[in-house]
């Protein structure tokens, strides 16, 4: 089973929109979860990471609910850096 890429976003978030554009340009399949519409899942991510920053990306290894979470400033400095990390799993 393939890895599942989940991008946590917020409507109107410039950085979220830019990341989505870059992933589409790179032909990387992802699922978008808007945090206001998925509060329970987002609260769990914030609890696990200690960060409430966007865009945050979760990679579900082999389609499972376990894998790395990439948080802005903690795990990547730029969107190019993040896209490079995502490509490893895509």
PDB file of N, CA, C and O in Angstrom:
ATOM      1  N   UNK A   1       0.847  -1.189   0.000  1.00  0.00           N
ATOM      2  CA  UNK A   1       0.000   0.000   0.000  1.00  0.00           C
ATOM      3  C   UNK A   1       0.889   1.247   0.000  1.00  0.00           C
ATOM      4  O   UNK A   1       1.942   1.264   0.637  1.00  0.00           O
ATOM      5  N   UNK A   2       0.469   2.262  -0.699  1.00  0.00           N
ATOM      6  CA  UNK A   2       1.257   3.496  -0.820  1.00  0.00           C
ATOM      7  C   UNK A   2       1.176   4.330   0.451  1.00  0.00           C
ATOM      8  O   UNK A   2       0.249   4.193   1.249  1.00  0.00           O
ATOM      9  N   UNK A   3       2.166   5.195   0.620  1.00  0.00           N
ATOM     10  CA  UNK A   3       2.133   6.153   1.720  1.00  0.00           C
ATOM     11  C   UNK A   3       1.039   7.177   1.452  1.00  0.00           C
ATOM     12  O   UNK A   3       0.771   7.531   0.304  1.00  0.00           O
ATOM     13  N   UNK A   4       0.410   7.649   2.529  1.00  0.00           N
ATOM     14  CA  UNK A   4      -0.666   8.630   2.429  1.00  0.00           C
ATOM     15  C   UNK A   4      -0.148   9.971   2.934  1.00  0.00           C
ATOM     16  O   UNK A   4       0.311  10.070   4.072  1.00  0.00           O
ATOM     17  N   UNK A   5      -0.219  10.988   2.105  1.00  0.00           N
ATOM     18  CA  UNK A   5       0.266  12.324   2.462  1.00  0.00           C
ATOM     19  C   UNK A   5      -0.939  13.184   2.824  1.00  0.00           C
ATOM     20  O   UNK A   5      -1.850  13.369   2.018  1.00  0.00           O
ATOM     21  N   UNK A   6      -0.931  13.706   4.047  1.00  0.00           N
ATOM     22  CA  UNK A   6      -2.019  14.560   4.522  1.00  0.00           C
ATOM     23  C   UNK A   6      -1.449  15.934   4.833  1.00  0.00           C
ATOM     24  O   UNK A   6      -0.504  16.072   5.610  1.00  0.00           O
ATOM     25  N   UNK A   7      -2.039  16.948   4.212  1.00  0.00           N
ATOM     26  CA  UNK A   7      -1.616  18.329   4.433  1.00  0.00           C
ATOM     27  C   UNK A   7      -2.706  19.015   5.248  1.00  0.00           C
ATOM     28  O   UNK A   7      -3.851  19.116   4.808  1.00  0.00           O
ATOM     29  N   UNK A   8      -2.343  19.483   6.437  1.00  0.00           N
ATOM     30  CA  UNK A   8      -3.270  20.229   7.285  1.00  0.00           C
ATOM     31  C   UNK A   8      -3.210  21.698   6.881  1.00  0.00           C
ATOM     32  O   UNK A   8      -2.134  22.294   6.828  1.00  0.00           O
ATOM     33  N   UNK A   9      -4.381  22.276   6.595  1.00  0.00           N
ATOM     34  CA  UNK A   9      -4.451  23.642   6.086  1.00  0.00           C
ATOM     35  C   UNK A   9      -5.515  24.440   6.833  1.00  0.00           C
ATOM     36  O   UNK A   9      -6.287  23.907   7.630  1.00  0.00           O
ATOM     37  N   UNK A  10      -5.522  25.734   6.542  1.00  0.00           N
ATOM     38  CA  UNK A  10      -6.551  26.639   7.049  1.00  0.00           C
ATOM     39  C   UNK A  10      -6.981  27.499   5.872  1.00  0.00           C
ATOM     40  O   UNK A  10      -6.137  28.021   5.145  1.00  0.00           O
ATOM     41  N   UNK A  11      -8.292  27.651   5.676  1.00  0.00           N
ATOM     42  CA  UNK A  11      -8.777  28.497   4.584  1.00  0.00           C
ATOM     43  C   UNK A  11      -8.146  29.883   4.673  1.00  0.00           C
ATOM     44  O   UNK A  11      -8.125  30.497   5.740  1.00  0.00           O
ATOM     45  N   UNK A  12      -7.633  30.368   3.550  1.00  0.00           N
ATOM     46  CA  UNK A  12      -7.023  31.688   3.507  1.00  0.00           C
ATOM     47  C   UNK A  12      -5.561  31.719   3.909  1.00  0.00           C
ATOM     48  O   UNK A  12      -4.945  32.785   3.887  1.00  0.00           O
ATOM     49  N   UNK A  13      -4.988  30.583   4.274  1.00  0.00           N
ATOM     50  CA  UNK A  13      -3.579  30.520   4.689  1.00  0.00           C
ATOM     51  C   UNK A  13      -2.686  30.563   3.444  1.00  0.00           C
ATOM     52  O   UNK A  13      -2.699  29.634   2.637  1.00  0.00           O
ATOM     53  N   UNK A  14      -1.914  31.639   3.292  1.00  0.00           N
ATOM     54  CA  UNK A  14      -1.042  31.807   2.128  1.00  0.00           C
ATOM     55  C   UNK A  14      -0.057  30.656   1.993  1.00  0.00           C
ATOM     56  O   UNK A  14       0.088  30.090   0.910  1.00  0.00           O
ATOM     57  N   UNK A  15       0.621  30.305   3.080  1.00  0.00           N
ATOM     58  CA  UNK A  15       1.636  29.248   3.031  1.00  0.00           C
ATOM     59  C   UNK A  15       1.017  27.896   2.679  1.00  0.00           C
ATOM     60  O   UNK A  15       1.626  27.094   1.970  1.00  0.00           O
ATOM     61  N   UNK A  16      -0.186  27.650   3.173  1.00  0.00           N
ATOM     62  CA  UNK A  16      -0.890  26.405   2.848  1.00  0.00           C
ATOM     63  C   UNK A  16      -1.198  26.346   1.355  1.00  0.00           C
ATOM     64  O   UNK A  16      -0.984  25.319   0.711  1.00  0.00           O
ATOM     65  N   UNK A  17      -1.702  27.450   0.810  1.00  0.00           N
ATOM     66  CA  UNK A  17      -2.043  27.496  -0.611  1.00  0.00           C
ATOM     67  C   UNK A  17      -0.807  27.323  -1.482  1.00  0.00           C
ATOM     68  O   UNK A  17      -0.863  26.633  -2.500  1.00  0.00           O
ATOM     69  N   UNK A  18       0.304  27.938  -1.100  1.00  0.00           N
ATOM     70  CA  UNK A  18       1.543  27.807  -1.861  1.00  0.00           C
ATOM     71  C   UNK A  18       2.045  26.365  -1.852  1.00  0.00           C
ATOM     72  O   UNK A  18       2.504  25.858  -2.875  1.00  0.00           O
ATOM     73  N   UNK A  19       1.957  25.705  -0.698  1.00  0.00           N
ATOM     74  CA  UNK A  19       2.394  24.306  -0.618  1.00  0.00           C
ATOM     75  C   UNK A  19       1.530  23.433  -1.515  1.00  0.00           C
ATOM     76  O   UNK A  19       2.052  22.585  -2.240  1.00  0.00           O
ATOM     77  N   UNK A  20       0.221  23.627  -1.476  1.00  0.00           N
ATOM     78  CA  UNK A  20      -0.672  22.824  -2.313  1.00  0.00           C
ATOM     79  C   UNK A  20      -0.332  23.007  -3.794  1.00  0.00           C
ATOM     80  O   UNK A  20      -0.301  22.036  -4.549  1.00  0.00           O
ATOM     81  N   UNK A  21      -0.076  24.254  -4.211  1.00  0.00           N
ATOM     82  CA  UNK A  21       0.306  24.520  -5.606  1.00  0.00           C
ATOM     83  C   UNK A  21       1.582  23.782  -5.973  1.00  0.00           C
ATOM     84  O   UNK A  21       1.674  23.203  -7.056  1.00  0.00           O
ATOM     85  N   UNK A  22       2.580  23.794  -5.073  1.00  0.00           N
ATOM     86  CA  UNK A  22       3.847  23.118  -5.348  1.00  0.00           C
ATOM     87  C   UNK A  22       3.665  21.603  -5.456  1.00  0.00           C
ATOM     88  O   UNK A  22       4.257  20.969  -6.330  1.00  0.00           O
ATOM     89  N   UNK A  23       2.859  21.027  -4.584  1.00  0.00           N
ATOM     90  CA  UNK A  23       2.618  19.579  -4.626  1.00  0.00           C
ATOM     91  C   UNK A  23       1.888  19.185  -5.904  1.00  0.00           C
ATOM     92  O   UNK A  23       2.202  18.162  -6.512  1.00  0.00           O
ATOM     93  N   UNK A  24       0.921  19.989  -6.306  1.00  0.00           N
ATOM     94  CA  UNK A  24       0.198  19.710  -7.555  1.00  0.00           C
ATOM     95  C   UNK A  24       1.158  19.806  -8.744  1.00  0.00           C
ATOM     96  O   UNK A  24       1.131  18.961  -9.638  1.00  0.00           O
ATOM     97  N   UNK A  25       2.004  20.835  -8.749  1.00  0.00           N
ATOM     98  CA  UNK A  25       2.984  21.006  -9.832  1.00  0.00           C
ATOM     99  C   UNK A  25       3.931  19.812  -9.914  1.00  0.00           C
ATOM    100  O   UNK A  25       4.349  19.423 -11.004  1.00  0.00           O
ATOM    101  N   UNK A  26       4.269  19.232  -8.764  1.00  0.00           N
ATOM    102  CA  UNK A  26       5.185  18.084  -8.703  1.00  0.00           C
ATOM    103  C   UNK A  26       4.450  16.745  -8.906  1.00  0.00           C
ATOM    104  O   UNK A  26       5.065  15.680  -8.839  1.00  0.00           O
ATOM    105  N   UNK A  27       3.138  16.809  -9.152  1.00  0.00           N
ATOM    106  CA  UNK A  27       2.309  15.600  -9.319  1.00  0.00           C
ATOM    107  C   UNK A  27       2.365  14.682  -8.104  1.00  0.00           C
ATOM    108  O   UNK A  27       2.412  13.459  -8.239  1.00  0.00           O
ATOM    109  N   UNK A  28       2.358  15.281  -6.920  1.00  0.00           N
ATOM    110  CA  UNK A  28       2.360  14.517  -5.673  1.00  0.00           C
ATOM    111  C   UNK A  28       0.922  14.479  -5.149  1.00  0.00           C
ATOM    112  O   UNK A  28       0.329  15.518  -4.857  1.00  0.00           O
ATOM    113  N   UNK A  29       0.374  13.271  -5.035  1.00  0.00           N
ATOM    114  CA  UNK A  29      -0.980  13.107  -4.516  1.00  0.00           C
ATOM    115  C   UNK A  29      -1.000  13.380  -3.013  1.00  0.00           C
ATOM    116  O   UNK A  29      -0.131  12.917  -2.274  1.00  0.00           O
ATOM    117  N   UNK A  30      -1.995  14.132  -2.579  1.00  0.00           N
ATOM    118  CA  UNK A  30      -2.131  14.415  -1.150  1.00  0.00           C
ATOM    119  C   UNK A  30      -3.600  14.600  -0.817  1.00  0.00           C
ATOM    120  O   UNK A  30      -4.431  14.851  -1.690  1.00  0.00           O
ATOM    121  N   UNK A  31      -3.896  14.471   0.462  1.00  0.00           N
ATOM    122  CA  UNK A  31      -5.228  14.731   0.983  1.00  0.00           C
ATOM    123  C   UNK A  31      -5.131  15.988   1.837  1.00  0.00           C
ATOM    124  O   UNK A  31      -4.251  16.106   2.689  1.00  0.00           O
ATOM    125  N   UNK A  32      -6.032  16.913   1.602  1.00  0.00           N
ATOM    126  CA  UNK A  32      -6.057  18.146   2.390  1.00  0.00           C
ATOM    127  C   UNK A  32      -7.084  18.001   3.502  1.00  0.00           C
ATOM    128  O   UNK A  32      -8.220  17.587   3.267  1.00  0.00           O
ATOM    129  N   UNK A  33      -6.669  18.350   4.725  1.00  0.00           N
ATOM    130  CA  UNK A  33      -7.604  18.407   5.851  1.00  0.00           C
ATOM    131  C   UNK A  33      -7.596  19.833   6.388  1.00  0.00           C
ATOM    132  O   UNK A  33      -6.597  20.296   6.939  1.00  0.00           O
ATOM    133  N   UNK A  34      -8.707  20.513   6.222  1.00  0.00           N
ATOM    134  CA  UNK A  34      -8.844  21.871   6.715  1.00  0.00           C
ATOM    135  C   UNK A  34      -9.095  21.780   8.217  1.00  0.00           C
ATOM    136  O   UNK A  34     -10.015  21.089   8.654  1.00  0.00           O
ATOM    137  N   UNK A  35      -8.274  22.482   9.010  1.00  0.00           N
ATOM    138  CA  UNK A  35      -8.296  22.253  10.463  1.00  0.00           C
ATOM    139  C   UNK A  35      -9.608  22.659  11.129  1.00  0.00           C
ATOM    140  O   UNK A  35     -10.008  22.037  12.113  1.00  0.00           O
ATOM    141  N   UNK A  36     -10.291  23.691  10.616  1.00  0.00           N
ATOM    142  CA  UNK A  36     -11.570  24.082  11.221  1.00  0.00           C
ATOM    143  C   UNK A  36     -12.644  23.026  10.990  1.00  0.00           C
ATOM    144  O   UNK A  36     -13.599  22.927  11.761  1.00  0.00           O
ATOM    145  N   UNK A  37     -12.489  22.237   9.929  1.00  0.00           N
ATOM    146  CA  UNK A  37     -13.463  21.188   9.620  1.00  0.00           C
ATOM    147  C   UNK A  37     -13.048  19.834  10.207  1.00  0.00           C
ATOM    148  O   UNK A  37     -13.813  18.871  10.153  1.00  0.00           O
ATOM    149  N   UNK A  38     -11.843  19.764  10.763  1.00  0.00           N
ATOM    150  CA  UNK A  38     -11.306  18.504  11.308  1.00  0.00           C
ATOM    151  C   UNK A  38     -10.628  18.765  12.652  1.00  0.00           C
ATOM    152  O   UNK A  38      -9.485  18.368  12.877  1.00  0.00           O
ATOM    153  N   UNK A  39     -11.362  19.445  13.542  1.00  0.00           N
ATOM    154  CA  UNK A  39     -10.785  19.893  14.815  1.00  0.00           C
ATOM    155  C   UNK A  39     -10.252  18.746  15.678  1.00  0.00           C
ATOM    156  O   UNK A  39      -9.199  18.882  16.300  1.00  0.00           O
ATOM    157  N   UNK A  40     -10.960  17.632  15.720  1.00  0.00           N
ATOM    158  CA  UNK A  40     -10.537  16.517  16.572  1.00  0.00           C
ATOM    159  C   UNK A  40      -9.180  15.977  16.115  1.00  0.00           C
ATOM    160  O   UNK A  40      -8.284  15.760  16.931  1.00  0.00           O
ATOM    161  N   UNK A  41      -9.039  15.763  14.814  1.00  0.00           N
ATOM    162  CA  UNK A  41      -7.768  15.262  14.283  1.00  0.00           C
ATOM    163  C   UNK A  41      -6.666  16.295  14.499  1.00  0.00           C
ATOM    164  O   UNK A  41      -5.570  15.947  14.938  1.00  0.00           O
ATOM    165  N   UNK A  42      -6.947  17.572  14.191  1.00  0.00           N
ATOM    166  CA  UNK A  42      -5.945  18.623  14.344  1.00  0.00           C
ATOM    167  C   UNK A  42      -5.520  18.749  15.810  1.00  0.00           C
ATOM    168  O   UNK A  42      -4.329  18.884  16.091  1.00  0.00           O
ATOM    169  N   UNK A  43      -6.462  18.707  16.738  1.00  0.00           N
ATOM    170  CA  UNK A  43      -6.116  18.796  18.166  1.00  0.00           C
ATOM    171  C   UNK A  43      -5.194  17.651  18.571  1.00  0.00           C
ATOM    172  O   UNK A  43      -4.301  17.836  19.397  1.00  0.00           O
ATOM    173  N   UNK A  44      -5.402  16.481  18.000  1.00  0.00           N
ATOM    174  CA  UNK A  44      -4.534  15.332  18.272  1.00  0.00           C
ATOM    175  C   UNK A  44      -3.115  15.589  17.748  1.00  0.00           C
ATOM    176  O   UNK A  44      -2.136  15.259  18.417  1.00  0.00           O
ATOM    177  N   UNK A  45      -3.010  16.178  16.552  1.00  0.00           N
ATOM    178  CA  UNK A  45      -1.696  16.507  15.977  1.00  0.00           C
ATOM    179  C   UNK A  45      -0.979  17.529  16.856  1.00  0.00           C
ATOM    180  O   UNK A  45       0.210  17.384  17.141  1.00  0.00           O
ATOM    181  N   UNK A  46      -1.699  18.556  17.280  1.00  0.00           N
ATOM    182  CA  UNK A  46      -1.106  19.596  18.135  1.00  0.00           C
ATOM    183  C   UNK A  46      -0.652  18.990  19.456  1.00  0.00           C
ATOM    184  O   UNK A  46       0.419  19.328  19.962  1.00  0.00           O
ATOM    185  N   UNK A  47      -1.457  18.102  20.012  1.00  0.00           N
ATOM    186  CA  UNK A  47      -1.107  17.432  21.267  1.00  0.00           C
ATOM    187  C   UNK A  47       0.165  16.599  21.103  1.00  0.00           C
ATOM    188  O   UNK A  47       1.030  16.608  21.979  1.00  0.00           O
ATOM    189  N   UNK A  48       0.282  15.876  19.977  1.00  0.00           N
ATOM    190  CA  UNK A  48       1.455  15.021  19.736  1.00  0.00           C
ATOM    191  C   UNK A  48       2.722  15.835  19.483  1.00  0.00           C
ATOM    192  O   UNK A  48       3.801  15.472  19.952  1.00  0.00           O
ATOM    193  N   UNK A  49       2.588  16.939  18.738  1.00  0.00           N
ATOM    194  CA  UNK A  49       3.780  17.693  18.324  1.00  0.00           C
ATOM    195  C   UNK A  49       4.118  18.848  19.255  1.00  0.00           C
ATOM    196  O   UNK A  49       5.278  19.244  19.361  1.00  0.00           O
ATOM    197  N   UNK A  50       3.111  19.387  19.927  1.00  0.00           N
ATOM    198  CA  UNK A  50       3.329  20.578  20.741  1.00  0.00           C
ATOM    199  C   UNK A  50       3.337  21.854  19.906  1.00  0.00           C
ATOM    200  O   UNK A  50       3.671  22.927  20.410  1.00  0.00           O
ATOM    201  N   UNK A  51       2.970  21.740  18.630  1.00  0.00           N
ATOM    202  CA  UNK A  51       2.968  22.894  17.725  1.00  0.00           C
ATOM    203  C   UNK A  51       1.598  23.072  17.102  1.00  0.00           C
ATOM    204  O   UNK A  51       0.906  22.103  16.789  1.00  0.00           O
ATOM    205  N   UNK A  52       1.212  24.352  16.924  1.00  0.00           N
ATOM    206  CA  UNK A  52      -0.049  24.707  16.291  1.00  0.00           C
ATOM    207  C   UNK A  52       0.280  25.584  15.087  1.00  0.00           C
ATOM    208  O   UNK A  52      -0.179  26.722  14.999  1.00  0.00           O
ATOM    209  N   UNK A  53       1.083  25.045  14.153  1.00  0.00           N
ATOM    210  CA  UNK A  53       1.570  25.799  13.006  1.00  0.00           C
ATOM    211  C   UNK A  53       1.175  25.112  11.705  1.00  0.00           C
ATOM    212  O   UNK A  53       1.055  23.889  11.637  1.00  0.00           O
ATOM    213  N   UNK A  54       0.979  25.929  10.679  1.00  0.00           N
ATOM    214  CA  UNK A  54       0.578  25.412   9.370  1.00  0.00           C
ATOM    215  C   UNK A  54       1.512  25.929   8.280  1.00  0.00           C
ATOM    216  O   UNK A  54       2.129  26.981   8.445  1.00  0.00           O
ATOM    217  N   UNK A  55       1.622  25.208   7.178  1.00  0.00           N
ATOM    218  CA  UNK A  55       1.054  23.895   6.932  1.00  0.00           C
ATOM    219  C   UNK A  55       1.862  22.795   7.611  1.00  0.00           C
ATOM    220  O   UNK A  55       3.090  22.772   7.532  1.00  0.00           O
ATOM    221  N   UNK A  56       1.170  21.900   8.268  1.00  0.00           N
ATOM    222  CA  UNK A  56       1.775  20.711   8.860  1.00  0.00           C
ATOM    223  C   UNK A  56       1.428  19.535   7.956  1.00  0.00           C
ATOM    224  O   UNK A  56       0.314  19.443   7.441  1.00  0.00           O
ATOM    225  N   UNK A  57       2.399  18.633   7.766  1.00  0.00           N
ATOM    226  CA  UNK A  57       2.197  17.493   6.871  1.00  0.00           C
ATOM    227  C   UNK A  57       2.443  16.200   7.633  1.00  0.00           C
ATOM    228  O   UNK A  57       3.441  16.052   8.338  1.00  0.00           O
ATOM    229  N   UNK A  58       1.504  15.261   7.474  1.00  0.00           N
ATOM    230  CA  UNK A  58       1.640  13.927   8.055  1.00  0.00           C
ATOM    231  C   UNK A  58       1.784  12.924   6.919  1.00  0.00           C
ATOM    232  O   UNK A  58       1.050  12.983   5.932  1.00  0.00           O
ATOM    233  N   UNK A  59       2.730  12.006   7.064  1.00  0.00           N
ATOM    234  CA  UNK A  59       2.907  10.934   6.092  1.00  0.00           C
ATOM    235  C   UNK A  59       2.476   9.625   6.756  1.00  0.00           C
ATOM    236  O   UNK A  59       3.139   9.142   7.674  1.00  0.00           O
ATOM    237  N   UNK A  60       1.371   9.059   6.292  1.00  0.00           N
ATOM    238  CA  UNK A  60       0.906   7.770   6.797  1.00  0.00           C
ATOM    239  C   UNK A  60       1.624   6.665   6.040  1.00  0.00           C
ATOM    240  O   UNK A  60       1.288   6.367   4.894  1.00  0.00           O
ATOM    241  N   UNK A  61       2.607   6.063   6.682  1.00  0.00           N
ATOM    242  CA  UNK A  61       3.411   5.043   6.016  1.00  0.00           C
ATOM    243  C   UNK A  61       2.567   3.824   5.687  1.00  0.00           C
ATOM    244  O   UNK A  61       1.853   3.300   6.541  1.00  0.00           O
ATOM    245  N   UNK A  62       2.655   3.378   4.445  1.00  0.00           N
ATOM    246  CA  UNK A  62       1.882   2.234   3.956  1.00  0.00           C
ATOM    247  C   UNK A  62       0.387   2.396   4.220  1.00  0.00           C
ATOM    248  O   UNK A  62      -0.319   1.416   4.458  1.00  0.00           O
ATOM    249  N   UNK A  63      -0.089   3.642   4.176  1.00  0.00           N
ATOM    250  CA  UNK A  63      -1.509   3.906   4.364  1.00  0.00           C
ATOM    251  C   UNK A  63      -1.977   3.803   5.799  1.00  0.00           C
ATOM    252  O   UNK A  63      -3.176   3.882   6.067  1.00  0.00           O
ATOM    253  N   UNK A  64      -1.045   3.627   6.729  1.00  0.00           N
ATOM    254  CA  UNK A  64      -1.406   3.460   8.147  1.00  0.00           C
ATOM    255  C   UNK A  64      -1.472   4.813   8.852  1.00  0.00           C
ATOM    256  O   UNK A  64      -1.239   5.855   8.240  1.00  0.00           O
ATOM    257  N   UNK A  65      -1.791   4.784  10.146  1.00  0.00           N
ATOM    258  CA  UNK A  65      -1.883   6.002  10.944  1.00  0.00           C
ATOM    259  C   UNK A  65      -0.589   6.297  11.701  1.00  0.00           C
ATOM    260  O   UNK A  65      -0.601   7.018  12.699  1.00  0.00           O
ATOM    261  N   UNK A  66       0.515   5.745  11.231  1.00  0.00           N
ATOM    262  CA  UNK A  66       1.809   6.007  11.850  1.00  0.00           C
ATOM    263  C   UNK A  66       2.777   6.492  10.783  1.00  0.00           C
ATOM    264  O   UNK A  66       2.765   6.018   9.648  1.00  0.00           O
ATOM    265  N   UNK A  67       3.617   7.450  11.171  1.00  0.00           N
ATOM    266  CA  UNK A  67       4.607   7.980  10.252  1.00  0.00           C
ATOM    267  C   UNK A  67       5.050   9.357  10.702  1.00  0.00           C
ATOM    268  O   UNK A  67       4.594   9.856  11.731  1.00  0.00           O
ATOM    269  N   UNK A  68       5.936   9.973   9.935  1.00  0.00           N
ATOM    270  CA  UNK A  68       6.480  11.274  10.331  1.00  0.00           C
ATOM    271  C   UNK A  68       5.476  12.411  10.170  1.00  0.00           C
ATOM    272  O   UNK A  68       4.593  12.376   9.314  1.00  0.00           O
ATOM    273  N   UNK A  69       5.643  13.412  11.019  1.00  0.00           N
ATOM    274  CA  UNK A  69       4.874  14.654  10.948  1.00  0.00           C
ATOM    275  C   UNK A  69       5.894  15.775  10.755  1.00  0.00           C
ATOM    276  O   UNK A  69       6.862  15.882  11.508  1.00  0.00           O
ATOM    277  N   UNK A  70       5.667  16.601   9.745  1.00  0.00           N
ATOM    278  CA  UNK A  70       6.562  17.728   9.465  1.00  0.00           C
ATOM    279  C   UNK A  70       5.865  19.029   9.848  1.00  0.00           C
ATOM    280  O   UNK A  70       4.827  19.388   9.293  1.00  0.00           O
ATOM    281  N   UNK A  71       6.473  19.731  10.823  1.00  0.00           N
ATOM    282  CA  UNK A  71       5.910  20.958  11.379  1.00  0.00           C
ATOM    283  C   UNK A  71       6.802  22.139  10.972  1.00  0.00           C
ATOM    284  O   UNK A  71       8.028  22.029  11.015  1.00  0.00           O
ATOM    285  N   UNK A  72       6.188  23.281  10.572  1.00  0.00           N
ATOM    286  CA  UNK A  72       6.986  24.449  10.199  1.00  0.00           C
ATOM    287  C   UNK A  72       7.944  24.860  11.316  1.00  0.00           C
ATOM    288  O   UNK A  72       7.602  24.802  12.497  1.00  0.00           O
ATOM    289  N   UNK A  73       9.142  25.273  10.923  1.00  0.00           N
ATOM    290  CA  UNK A  73      10.213  25.758  11.802  1.00  0.00           C
ATOM    291  C   UNK A  73      10.841  24.660  12.651  1.00  0.00           C
ATOM    292  O   UNK A  73      12.026  24.751  12.972  1.00  0.00           O
ATOM    293  N   UNK A  74      10.095  23.633  13.024  1.00  0.00           N
ATOM    294  CA  UNK A  74      10.687  22.520  13.770  1.00  0.00           C
ATOM    295  C   UNK A  74      11.362  21.541  12.812  1.00  0.00           C
ATOM    296  O   UNK A  74      12.478  21.087  13.064  1.00  0.00           O
ATOM    297  N   UNK A  75      10.676  21.218  11.708  1.00  0.00           N
ATOM    298  CA  UNK A  75      11.148  20.168  10.812  1.00  0.00           C
ATOM    299  C   UNK A  75      11.559  20.664   9.433  1.00  0.00           C
ATOM    300  O   UNK A  75      12.224  19.943   8.689  1.00  0.00           O
ATOM    301  N   UNK A  76      11.174  21.877   9.087  1.00  0.00           N
ATOM    302  CA  UNK A  76      11.581  22.440   7.794  1.00  0.00           C
ATOM    303  C   UNK A  76      11.623  23.953   7.883  1.00  0.00           C
ATOM    304  O   UNK A  76      10.868  24.578   8.628  1.00  0.00           O
ATOM    305  N   UNK A  77      12.544  24.529   7.088  1.00  0.00           N
ATOM    306  CA  UNK A  77      12.738  25.977   7.086  1.00  0.00           C
ATOM    307  C   UNK A  77      12.054  26.655   5.900  1.00  0.00           C
ATOM    308  O   UNK A  77      11.694  27.830   5.971  1.00  0.00           O
ATOM    309  N   UNK A  78      11.876  25.900   4.800  1.00  0.00           N
ATOM    310  CA  UNK A  78      11.260  26.490   3.608  1.00  0.00           C
ATOM    311  C   UNK A  78      10.334  25.465   2.974  1.00  0.00           C
ATOM    312  O   UNK A  78      10.401  24.273   3.273  1.00  0.00           O
ATOM    313  N   UNK A  79       9.469  25.952   2.096  1.00  0.00           N
ATOM    314  CA  UNK A  79       8.561  25.033   1.414  1.00  0.00           C
ATOM    315  C   UNK A  79       9.330  24.109   0.479  1.00  0.00           C
ATOM    316  O   UNK A  79       8.941  22.956   0.291  1.00  0.00           O
ATOM    317  N   UNK A  80      10.408  24.596  -0.103  1.00  0.00           N
ATOM    318  CA  UNK A  80      11.234  23.739  -0.964  1.00  0.00           C
ATOM    319  C   UNK A  80      11.804  22.581  -0.144  1.00  0.00           C
ATOM    320  O   UNK A  80      11.835  21.440  -0.604  1.00  0.00           O
ATOM    321  N   UNK A  81      12.252  22.886   1.067  1.00  0.00           N
ATOM    322  CA  UNK A  81      12.765  21.860   1.981  1.00  0.00           C
ATOM    323  C   UNK A  81      11.670  20.828   2.277  1.00  0.00           C
ATOM    324  O   UNK A  81      11.916  19.622   2.248  1.00  0.00           O
ATOM    325  N   UNK A  82      10.461  21.321   2.562  1.00  0.00           N
ATOM    326  CA  UNK A  82       9.343  20.430   2.877  1.00  0.00           C
ATOM    327  C   UNK A  82       8.981  19.559   1.675  1.00  0.00           C
ATOM    328  O   UNK A  82       8.777  18.355   1.825  1.00  0.00           O
ATOM    329  N   UNK A  83       8.900  20.153   0.489  1.00  0.00           N
ATOM    330  CA  UNK A  83       8.560  19.377  -0.710  1.00  0.00           C
ATOM    331  C   UNK A  83       9.611  18.289  -0.927  1.00  0.00           C
ATOM    332  O   UNK A  83       9.268  17.170  -1.311  1.00  0.00           O
ATOM    333  N   UNK A  84      10.882  18.601  -0.686  1.00  0.00           N
ATOM    334  CA  UNK A  84      11.939  17.602  -0.806  1.00  0.00           C
ATOM    335  C   UNK A  84      11.725  16.439   0.157  1.00  0.00           C
ATOM    336  O   UNK A  84      11.917  15.280  -0.211  1.00  0.00           O
ATOM    337  N   UNK A  85      11.330  16.748   1.383  1.00  0.00           N
ATOM    338  CA  UNK A  85      11.067  15.690   2.376  1.00  0.00           C
ATOM    339  C   UNK A  85       9.857  14.853   1.952  1.00  0.00           C
ATOM    340  O   UNK A  85       9.876  13.629   2.078  1.00  0.00           O
ATOM    341  N   UNK A  86       8.815  15.502   1.457  1.00  0.00           N
ATOM    342  CA  UNK A  86       7.615  14.779   1.024  1.00  0.00           C
ATOM    343  C   UNK A  86       7.934  13.863  -0.142  1.00  0.00           C
ATOM    344  O   UNK A  86       7.431  12.741  -0.206  1.00  0.00           O
ATOM    345  N   UNK A  87       8.767  14.329  -1.069  1.00  0.00           N
ATOM    346  CA  UNK A  87       9.130  13.527  -2.251  1.00  0.00           C
ATOM    347  C   UNK A  87       9.756  12.188  -1.857  1.00  0.00           C
ATOM    348  O   UNK A  87       9.595  11.196  -2.567  1.00  0.00           O
ATOM    349  N   UNK A  88      10.459  12.159  -0.741  1.00  0.00           N
ATOM    350  CA  UNK A  88      11.073  10.912  -0.264  1.00  0.00           C
ATOM    351  C   UNK A  88      10.005   9.842  -0.039  1.00  0.00           C
ATOM    352  O   UNK A  88      10.244   8.654  -0.258  1.00  0.00           O
ATOM    353  N   UNK A  89       8.827  10.280   0.399  1.00  0.00           N
ATOM    354  CA  UNK A  89       7.755   9.345   0.765  1.00  0.00           C
ATOM    355  C   UNK A  89       6.696   9.179  -0.328  1.00  0.00           C
ATOM    356  O   UNK A  89       5.896   8.245  -0.282  1.00  0.00           O
ATOM    357  N   UNK A  90       6.693  10.079  -1.305  1.00  0.00           N
ATOM    358  CA  UNK A  90       5.625  10.085  -2.340  1.00  0.00           C
ATOM    359  C   UNK A  90       5.795   8.920  -3.297  1.00  0.00           C
ATOM    360  O   UNK A  90       5.001   8.761  -4.223  1.00  0.00           O
TER     361      UNK A  90
END
